[in-house]
Every structure is written in structure tokens, then in C-alpha cells.
Amino acid sequence: MAPGLRRKTPGLRREEVAQLAGVSVTWYTWLEQGRPINVSAQILDAIARTLRLDSAERTHLYRLAEVPIPEAAARADAITPTVASILDAITGFPAAALNSRWDLLGCNAAAAAVWPRLTAPEGSRNVLWELFVTPECCRCFVNRDIGLPHMVASFRADFAQHLDDPAWIDLTRGLTAASPEFTRLWANHDVAAPPTQTMTYRHAAVGELSFSLTRMDLTATPETFLTVWTPVDEVSRHRMDWLLAHPHAPALDHTH
């Protein structure tokens, strides 16, 4: 905002909120007064961004305006302490919390042992980015031909609800610029439900690990879910047990 007169109280003036949200002062005044005016989700989103509302406050704004709350309004970018405790309690196989943009929100020790690049604090913390942008020599996902088309199709299905979301747009543009493989799959315009097939990963210390995916949606925070990778056979189970006993075993046989 351009400098103005000295303020007696902190915060934005009504005129400034209206200007930043892209609405007239009169319309915004009527909104504050609860008058029967036509209010769209797009305008409420603009006001929420202007006022820097968190997800709970944004949801409350929708309710006050009597506008249906989009599921995206409550999408989480972090996990609650309760979910973190659940992840820690799962000790026998990998488990993680993600949102529909495939951002990693939290994981247990087993997941960190299997995928140290993804789960490292300095890592991308995004599953799609890790799968498509990681150098080919460092990729651990084995059955890419089966898994990746389904994952991109699932991502596109969710993207349809976030066409104006800068975070989704930036991720998609970044993946397209960095990965010809993602670009090719994205151009197919396929949509699908979240993947549930068996996934196989390669770990330098133990060899291949095959897991069955189980996804559990967290209803308290829409577009957030827990994914648990359960070993599909005794070989994978024994290898997972060894890896849990040696959590610092290198996942790759080389360094850059």
C-alpha cells in the first residue's frame, strides 16, 4: 500500500481492504453490513487473501456469507500433533501424510529410511518433483511405466479444483519445464482416482522393496490423507525389517 495518513489503530482501513480485494468500497461496506448482495467464492477468496485469513477463519468467512465452502478452502499445508503421533506409532512399515498436491506433510522413521531424499528437510518435499526431476541415476521408483501415468492422472483430477491456485500453477509449470516425461504424461489429459497398485522401490542397501498402498483420507482436513506402504511379500518384509534396524544405511550406491 502507498504511504498514507498516520494511523490511529493498526490494520487496514475499509477502503484499503476493498482496493486490495478488487471490489468497490460501497459493495464491501454492504458485505460488512450483511446486506442481501450477490457474493461469489472468488470474491470471498480475494478478501480472505487480503486479510491473511487462515483455513479456519476462511471457512468461517464462507459460513457468514452463506456461500458453500469449497473443499480446497480447508486444505492443509501441515499436520496436526495428533496425526504426527499416529505416524510415529506406525513403526513396521512406511507411512506418510500428504495433501492432494503431493506435498509431504509428515512421515515416520520407516519412510525416512526408504526415501531419504524426499523426506530430508532440505529436499523438495513433493512426491511428483522427486519422481520426475530427480537425476535418473538416483531414481528409486522401479515400476515407473505403471505408476507414473496413474499419479499424473490423479494429480490432474485434483488440479481441476485449483485452476486459479498459484501454488498448483507454479508446481505444474516447474514440472513441465524440468521434466519431458511429466510434460508427455500431462499432455495426455488423463484423469484418474488416486493410485492403489503395488509400488516397487530400489534401495542400495537391501535391493527391491514392493509395497501395497493404502490411502486413508483425513476428513477433518479435506485434501489431506495418510498413505501406508505395506510389504506385499516376505522378501520385502524381511528387507524392510533389516532397513528399520539399520536406518542410516545409504539408499544410493553413489554420491554427487
MILUM-357584 format. One record per residue: residue in three letters; x, y, z of N, C-alpha, C, CB in turn. Coordinates in steps of 0.05 Angstrom, whole numbers, plus 32768, in hexadecimal, padded with zeros to 4 digits. Glycine has a CB too. Layout:
alaXYZXYZXYZXYZ
...
//
This chain:
met80117FE880008000800080008012801980007FED80008018
ala8009802D7FF2801780477FF280158054800D800C80597FDB
pro802A80628015802880708030801080838031804280808035
gly8004808480487FEC8095804B7FEE80A580647FD38084804B
leu7FD880AE806E7FD780BD80877FDF80AB809E7FBB80C9808C
arg7FE880B880B47FF080A980CC7FD8809A80D77FFC80BD80E1
arg7FDC808180DE7FC7807080E87FC4807281067FCB805380DF
lys7FAB8073810F7FA68073812C7FA4805781377F8C80828132
thr7F9D804381267F9B8027812D7FA8801681187F7D801F8132
pro7FB27FFE811F7FBE7FED810B7FA97FE080F87FCF7FD78118
gly7FB37FD680E27FA17FC880D07F9A7FD880B77F897FC080DE
leu7F8B7FCC80A57F827FD9808D7F687FE880917F7F7FC48076
arg7F667FFF80837F4D800D80827F3A7FFE806F7F51802B8079
arg7F20800380727F0C7FF780617F127FFC80447EF080018068
glu7F1A8015803D7F20801C80217F37800C80177F25803A801F
glu7F4B800680287F627FF780207F5C7FDA801B7F797FFA8034
val7F4B7FCF802C7F437FB380287F347FB0800E7F317FA98040
ala7F227FC380087F137FC27FEF7F267FC47FD77EFE7FD87FEE
gln7F3A7FD77FD97F4C7FDA7FC37F5D7FC17FBE7F5F7FF27FC8
leu7F687FB57FD37F787F9E7FD07F687F857FC77F867F977FEA
ala7F4F7F847FCE7F3E7F6D7FC67F327F717FAB7F287F697FDB
gly7F347F8A7FA07F2A7F8E7F857F0C7F937F847F317F787F73
val7F007F9E7F997EE47FA47F9A7EE07FC17FA17ED47F917FAE
ser7EC87FCB7F9D7EC27FE77FA47EBF7FEA7FC27EA97FF27F95
val7EC480027FCB7EC080087FE87EA380047FF07ECA80247FEF
thr7E91800D7FDF7E75800A7FE57E6D7FED7FE87E6480187FD0
trp7E767FDC7FD57E6F7FC07FD57E7B7FB37FEF7E7A7FB27FBC
tyr7E947FBA7FF57EA17FAE800C7E927FB780267EBF7FB5800E
thr7E897FD080277E7B7FD9803E7E617FCA80417E757FF8803B
trp7E537FC5802B7E3A7FB5802C7E407F9980367E2D7FB58010
leu7E567F8E802E7E5E7F7380377E627F7380557E777F698028
glu7E707F86805F7E747F88807C7E5A7F8B808B7E867FA08083
gln7E477F99807F7E2D7F9E808C7E1A7F8780897E217FB78080
gly7E227F7280797E117F5B80767DF97F6080647E077F528090
arg7DFB7F7280517DE57F77803F7DE27F60802B7DE97F928030
pro7DCA7F5C80207DC67F46800D7DD27F4C7FF17DA77F41800A
ile7DEC7F497FEF7DF97F4E7FD57E047F337FCB7E107F637FD8
asn7E0B7F337FB17E157F1A7FA57E337F187FAB7E107F1B7F86
val7E3B7F027FB97E567EFE7FC17E607EE47FB47E597EFD7FE0
ser7E777EE67FA67E827ECE7F9A7E997EC47FAA7E8B7ED57F7D
ala7EA07EAA7FA57EB77E9E7FB37ED17EAD7FAB7EB97E807FAC
gln7ED37EB67F927EEB7EC47F897EF07EDD7F997EEA7ECA7F6B
ile7EDA7EEC7F9E7EDD7F057FAD7EE47EFF7FCA7EC37F167FAB
leu7ED77EEB7FD57EDE7EE37FF17EFB7EDB7FF37ECB7ECD7FFB
asp7F057ECD7FDF7F217EC57FDF7F337EDD7FDE7F277EB37FC7
ala7F2C7EF17FCE7F3C7F0A7FCD7F3C7F187FE77F317F1C7FB7
ile7F257F197FF57F247F26800F7F347F1680247F077F298019
ala7F327EFC80227F417EEB80357F5F7EEF80327F3A7ECE8031
arg7F697EF180187F857EF680147F8D7F11801E7F8C7EF37FF6
thr7F7C7F2580197F837F4080227F867F4180407F6D7F548019
leu7F747F34804E7F747F34806C7F877F1F80777F587F308076
arg7F937F0F80667FA67EFA806E7F997EE780827FBF7F07807B
leu7F817EDD807B7F737ECB808C7F7F7EAF80897F557ECA8084
asp7F7F7EA080A07F887E85809F7F707E7380967F937E7B80BA
ser7F747E5980947F5F7E4880897F457E49809A7F697E2B8087
ala7F487E4980B57F307E4A80C67F217E6580C27F387E4680E3
glu7F307E7B80C17F247E9580BE7F177E9880A37F397EAB80C2
arg7F247E8C808E7F197E8D80737EFF7E7D80727F2D7E82805F
thr7EFF7E66807E7EE67E56807F7ED07E65808D7EEB7E3B808D
his7ED67E7380A37EC27E8280B27EB77E9980A17ECE7E8E80CC
leu7EC97EA680917EC07EBB807F7EAB7EB1806B7ED87EC78070
tyr7EB07E9980607E9D7E8D804D7E827E88805B7EA87E728042
arg7E837E7F80747E6A7E7980827E5B7E9380887E707E6A809C
leu7E697EA880907E5C7EC180957E4E7ECC807C7E707ED680A0
ala7E5B7EC880657E507ED2804B7E3C7EBF80407E677ED68038
glu7E377EA8804D7E247E9380447E2B7E8A80277E087E9E8045
val7E457E8680237E4F7E7B80097E5A7E5F800E7E647E8E7FFC
pro7E537E4C7FFD7E5E7E3080017E7C7E3180027E557E1E7FEA
ile7E877E2280157EA47E22801A7EB17E0E80077EAA7E1B8037
pro7EC37E177FF57ED27E057FE47EE47DF37FF57EE27E147FCF
glu7EE77DDA7FEE7EF97DC97FFD7F157DD47FFE7EFA7DAD7FF0
ala7F1D7DE27FE97F387DED7FE87F3D7E017FFE7F3E7DF97FCD
ala7F277E0D80097F2A7E21801D7F377E1680367F107E2E8023
ala7F337DFC803B7F3D7DF180547F567DE080507F287DE18061
arg7F627DE180377F797DD180327F907DD980457F827DD38015
ala7F9D7DC580507FB27DCB80647FCD7DCA80577FB17DB6807A
asp7FDF7DDA80627FFB7DDA805A800D7DD1807080037DF68050
ala80017DC6808580107DBC809C7FFE7DA780AA80197DD280B0
ile800A7D9680BA7FFB7D8280C87FF77D8B80E580087D6680C7
thr7FE37D8080F27FDE7D86810E7FEF7D74811F7FC07D828115
pro7FF37D7B813980027D6A814B7FF67D4E814D80037D768166
thr7FDC7D4C814B7FD07D31814C7FD87D2081357FB17D34814D
val7FD77D2B811C7FE07D1C81057FFD7D1581077FDA7D2C80EB
ala800E7D278111802A7D218115802E7D09812880397D3A811F
ser801E7D08813D801F7CF2815080177CD88143800E7CF78168
ile80037CD981317FFB7CC1812380117CB681117FE17CC68112
leu801E7CC9810380347CC180F2804B7CB48102803F7CD980E2
asp80517CC0811980677CB5812A805F7C998135806D7CC88141
ala80457C948138803D7C7B8144803E7C64812F80207C7D814F
ile803F7C6B811580417C578101805F7C5180FD80347C6080E5
thr80687C3B810780857C368108808F7C2080F5808D7C2F8123
gly807D7C0F80EB80867BF880DB808A7BFD80BE80737BE280DF
phe807E7C1280B380807C188096807C7C358091806C7C068086
pro80837C3F807A80827C5C807480657C678076808E7C628059
ala80637C7F808080497C8D8081804F7CAB807E803A7C87809B
ala803D7CB9807180427CD6806D80277CE4806A80537CDB8054
ala80277CFE807080107D0F806C80167D22805580087D1F8086
leu80037D23804280077D34802A7FED7D448025800E7D238012
asn7FF07D5980157FD77D66800B7FD47D5F7FEE7FD97D85800F
ser7FBE7D697FE27FB77D617FC77FCB7D6C7FB27F9C7D6B7FC0
arg7FDC7D7E7FBA7FF17D897FA8800A7D777FAA7FF87DA67FAF
trp80087D617FBA801E7D4E7FBE80357D5B7FCD80287D447FA4
asp802F7D6F7FDE80437D7A7FF080457D678008803D7D977FF9
leu805D7D61801180617D518029805E7D628041807D7D438028
leu804B7D5C805280457D6C806A80527D60808380277D6F806E
gly80577D46808280637D38809980677D1B809280527D3C80B2
cys80797D0E80A0807E7CF1809B808A7CE480B480907CED8083
asn808A7CCA80B480967CBB80CA80B37CB480C480867CA280D1
ala80C07CA780D780DC7CA080D380E17C8C80BD80E87C9480ED
ala80CE7C7A80B980D07C6680A380D07C73808880BA7C5180A5
ala80BF7C87808480BE7C96806A80D87CA5806680A67CA9806A
ala80E37CB1807B80FC7CBF807981137CAC807181037CCE8093
ala81127C94807B81277C80807481257C77805781257C688087
val810D7C75804D810A7C6B8031810F7C82801D80EE7C60802D
trp81057C9A802481077CB1801181157CC9801E80EB7CB98007
pro812F7CC78024813D7CDC8032813E7CF6802281597CD48038
arg813F7CF58008813F7D0E7FF881267D1E7FFB81447D077FDA
leu810F7D107FF980F57D1D7FFA80F07D29801680DF7D0A7FF2
thr80F77D1A802A80F07D21804681047D33805380EC7D098056
ala811B7D388047812F7D4A805381247D66805581497D498042
pro812B7D75806A81227D90806D81297DA28055812D7D9C8086
glu81407D9D804981487DAE8032813E7DA3801881667DB08031
gly812E7D8D801881247D817FFF810C7D917FF4811C7D658004
ser81027D887FDD80EC7D967FD180D27D937FE180E87D8B7FB5
arg80D07D7D7FEF80B87D777FFF809F7D757FEE80B47D8D8014
asn80A27D6F7FD4808C7D6B7FC380917D517FB380877D837FAF
val807E7D3F7FB580817D247FA980857D267F8A806A7D127FB0
leu80747D367F7D80767D387F6080917D447F5880607D497F55
trp809A7D587F6680B47D647F5F80CB7D507F6380B97D7D7F71
glu80C97D407F7880DE7D2C7F7D80DE7D177F6880D97D1F7F99
leu80C67D0E7F5F80C47CF97F4B80CD7D027F2F80A87CEF7F4A
phe80C77D1B7F2880CC7D237F0C80E67D337F0980B57D337F03
val80EF7D417F1D81057D537F19811F7D487F2480FF7D6E7F27
thr811E7D347F3581367D277F4081477D1C7F28812E7D107F53
pro81617D1F7F2981727D147F14816D7CF67F1081907D187F1A
glu816E7CED7EF881677CD17EF281777CBD7F03816B7CCB7ED5
cys81907CC37F0881A17CB07F1781997CAE7F3481BE7CB97F15
cys81897CC17F3E81817CC27F5A81647CB97F5E81857CDD7F66
arg81567CB17F49813A7CAA7F4C81377C8F7F58812C7CAB7F30
cys81247C8D7F6B81217C737F7981077C667F7181217C787F97
phe80F47C747F6480DB7C687F5C80DF7C567F4480C67C7F7F56
val80D87C3C7F4780DE7C287F3280C97C277F1D80E27C0D7F3F
asn80B07C237F25809A7C1F7F11808E7C3A7F0980847C0C7F1C
arg809F7C4B7EFE80967C667EF580817C657EDF80AF7C757EEC
asp80847C537ECC80727C527EB680557C4D7EBF807A7C3C7EA2
ile80527C3F7ED580377C3A7EDF802E7C507EF280367C1F7EEE
gly803F7C587F0480377C6A7F1A80357C877F11804A7C687F30
leu80487C917F0280497CAE7EFC80317CB77EEB80617CB47EED
pro80287CA97ED680107CB37EC87FF77CB67EDA80097CA07EB1
his7FF47CA37EED7FDE7CA37EFF7FE07CBB7F127FDB7C897F0E
met7FF97CC07F1C7FFD7CD67F2F7FF77CF17F2280197CD57F3A
val80017CF57F097FFC7D0E7EFB7FDE7D117EF5800C7D0F7EE1
ala7FD17CFC7EEE7FB47CFD7EE97FA57D057F027FA97CE27EDE
ser7FAD7CFA7F197FA17D017F327FA67D1E7F397FAB7CEF7F49
phe7FBF7D277F347FC67D437F397FB57D567F287FE47D487F34
arg7FB17D4F7F0E7FA07D5F7EFD7F847D617F067FA17D557EE0
ala7F797D4B7F107F5D7D4B7F1A7F5A7D5E7F317F557D2F7F23
asp7F6E7D5F7F437F6D7D727F597F737D8F7F507F817D6A7F6F
phe7F847D927F3C7F8C7DAC7F327F737DBB7F287FA17DAA7F1C
ala7F5F7DAC7F1E7F477DB97F137F397DCA7F287F357DA47F08
gln7F3D7DC47F417F317DD47F577F437DEB7F607F2A7DC27F6E
his7F5A7DEE7F537F6D7E037F5C7F787E127F457F847DF67F6C
leu7F687E187F317F727E247F187F7D7E407F1D7F5B7E257F04
asp7F747E4D7F327F7D7E687F387F917E697F4F7F667E7B7F3D
asp7F9A7E527F597FAB7E517F707FC87E547F687FA77E377F80
pro7FD67E6A7F707FF17E6E7F6780047E577F6E7FFC7E887F74
ala80007E4A7F8580127E347F8D80107E1D7F7A800C7E2B7FAA
trp7FF77E167F717FF37E017F5E7FFE7E097F437FD57DFA7F5C
ile7FF97E217F3B80037E2A7F2180217E2A7F207FF87E477F1A
asp802E7E347F35804C7E357F3680577E187F3580557E447F4F
leu804B7E067F4480557DEA7F4480537DDE7F2880467DD97F59
thr803C7DE17F1C80387DD67F01804B7DE27EED801B7DDA7EF8
arg804E7DFC7EED80617E097EDB807E7E007EE0805F7E287EDD
gly80857DFD7EF980A07DF47EFF80A57DD87EF680A57DF67F1D
leu80927DC67EFA80957DAB7EF180967DA97ED2807D7D997EFB
thr80867DB97EC580867DB97EA880A17DC37E9D806F7DCA7E9D
ala80AC7DD77EAA80C57DE27EA180DD7DCF7EA680CB7DFD7EAE
ala80DB7DC07EBC80F27DAF7EC580F17D937EBB80F37DB07EE3
ser80D97D897EB380D77D6C7EAD80C87D687E9380C97D5E7EC4
pro80D57D5F7E7E80C77D577E6680B37D407E6A80DA7D507E50
glu80BA7D2E7E7D80A97D187E83808E7D217E8F80B77D047E97
phe80907D347EA280777D3F7EAD80677D4E7E97807D7D527EC4
thr80757D5D7E8780687D6C7E7180587D5A7E5F807C7D7C7E61
arg80657D437E5880577D307E46803E7D257E54806A7D197E3F
leu80407D1D7E6D80297D117E7B80137D267E8080317D047E95
trp801C7D3F7E8680097D547E8B7FF97D5B7E7280177D6D7E95
ala80067D597E5B7FF97D5F7E417FE37D4B7E3A800D7D617E2B
asn7FE37D347E477FCE7D207E417FB37D287E4C7FD67D057E4D
his7FB27D3A7E5F7F997D437E6B7F897D2D7E787F887D517E56
asp7F977D187E817F897D027E8F7F827D0A7EAC7F9A7CE97E8F
val7F6C7D017EB67F657D047ED27F5F7CE97EDE7F4C7D187ED5
ala7F647CE67EF87F607CCC7F057F5E7CD07F237F777CB97EFE
ala7F547CBC7F307F547CBC7F4D7F717CB87F577F417CA67F58
pro7F767CBE7F717F917CBA7F7C7F9A7C9D7F787F917CC07F9A
pro7FB47C997F727FBE7C7E7F6D7FBD7C6C7F867FDB7C807F63
thr7FB87C537F817FB87C3F7F977FC87C267F907F9B7C377F9D
gln7FD57C267F797FE37C0E7F707FFD7C0A7F807FE97C0F7F52
thr80097BF27F7C80227BEC7F8980397BFE7F7E802A7BCE7F86
met80497C097F90805F7C1A7F8980797C0C7F91805D7C367F95
thr808D7C0C7F8080A77BFF7F8680BD7C147F8580AD7BE87F71
tyr80CD7C147F9A80E37C287F9C80FD7C197FA080DD7C3A7FB4
arg81127C267F98812D7C1A7F9A813D7C297FAF813C7C1A7F7E
his81497C1A7FC181597C267FD781757C187FD5814D7C227FF3
ala818A7C287FD581A57C1D7FD081AD7C097FE681B97C347FD0
ala81A27C0C7FFE81AB7BFA8014819C7BE0801581A77C08802E
val81847BDF800A81747BC6800D81697BBC7FF2815D7BCB8020
gly816B7BCB7FDD815F7BC27FC481437BCD7FC0815F7BA47FC2
glu81327BBF7FB281177BC87FAC81047BC27FC2810D7BBB7F92
leu80F27BD67FC780DC7BD37FDB80C27BD87FCD80E17BE77FF3
ser80AF7BC67FCF80957BC97FC380807BCE7FD8808E7BB07FB2
phe80707BE27FD4805C7BEA7FE880407BEC7FDB80647C057FF5
ser802C7BE67FEB80107BEC7FE480087C067FF27FFE7BD47FEC
leu7FFC7C187FE37FF47C327FED7FD97C317FFA7FF67C477FD8
thr7FD67C3D80117FBC7C41801E7FB97C5E80247FB97C2F8038
arg7FA47C6B801A7FA07C87801E7F887C8C80307F9B7C968003
met7F8C7C9D80447F767CA380577F737CC280587F7D7C988074
asp7F5C7CCB804F7F577CE8804F7F537CF2806B7F3F7CEF803D
leu7F5D7D0A80707F597D17808A7F427D2A80877F737D268094
thr7F2A7D2280917F127D32808C7F137D4D80997EFA7D228095
ala7F227D5080AF7F237D6A80BD7F327D7F80AC7F317D6780D8
thr7F437D76809A7F527D8880897F507D7E806C7F6F7D8C8092
pro7F3B7D86805D7F387D7C80427F517D8080317F207D8A8035
glu7F547D6D801E7F6A7D6D800C7F847D66801A7F6D7D887FFE
thr7F827D5980317F997D5080407F947D3380477F9F7D61805A
phe7FA97D2280447FA57D0580487FBE7CF880537F9C7CF8802E
leu7FBA7CE1805F7FD07CD080687FD47CBA80537FCB7CC48084
thr7FED7CB4804C7FF37C9E803B80067C8B804A7FFF7CA78020
val7FFE7C71804A800F7C5D805780187C4980427FFF7C4F806E
trp80327C438042803D7C30802F80427C16803E80587C3B8022
thr80337C01803780357BE7804480447BD4803280197BDC804B
pro805A7BC7803C80687BB4802C80567B9E8021807F7BA7803C
val80587B97800780467B847FFB804F7B677FFD80437B8B7FDD
asp80687B63800480727B47800680867B45801D807E7B3E7FEB
glu808F7B2D802380A17B28803980BD7B34803480A47B0B803F
val80C57B33801B80DF7B3F801480DF7B5C801A80E67B3A7FF6
ser80CB7B6B801180C97B88801680C77B8D803480B27B948007
arg80B87B7C804280B47B80805F80CF7B7C806E80A07B6C806A
his80DE7B67806780F87B638074810C7B7A806D81047B48806B
arg810B7B838055811D7B99804D81157BB3805C811C7B9D802F
met80FB7BB7805F80F27BCE806E80FA7BCD808B80D37BD1806C
asp80F87BB5809781017BB180B3811F7BB780B680FB7B9480BC
trp812F7BAE80A2814C7BB480A381517BD280A1815B7BA5808D
leu81427BDF809081467BFB808C813E7C0B80A581367C058074
leu81297C0280B381217C0F80CB81377C0C80E181067C0480D5
ala81447BF580E0815A7BF180F481737C0080EC81607BD380F6
his81757C0980D3818D7C1880C981827C3180BA819E7C0680B6
pro81767C4380C981697C5A80BC817B7C6D80AC815A7C6A80D0
his81957C6C80B281A77C7E80A581B67C71808E81BC7C8980B9
ala81AD7C59808681BA7C4C806F81B57C5D805681AE7C2F806B
pro81C97C61804681C67C73802E81B27C68801A81E17C778020
ala81A07C798011818C7C717FFE81977C6F7FE281747C847FFE
leu81AE7C7D7FDC81BA7C7D7FC281D77C727FC481BA7C997FB6
asp81E17C687FAE81FC7C5D7FAE82107C727FA381FD7C447F9D
his82087C8B7FA1821A7CA07F9882117CBA7FA3821B7CA17F79
thr82227CCE7FA0821C7CEA7FA982237CFD7F92822C7CF17FC2
his82177D157F94821C7D297F80822D7D407F8C82027D357F74
//
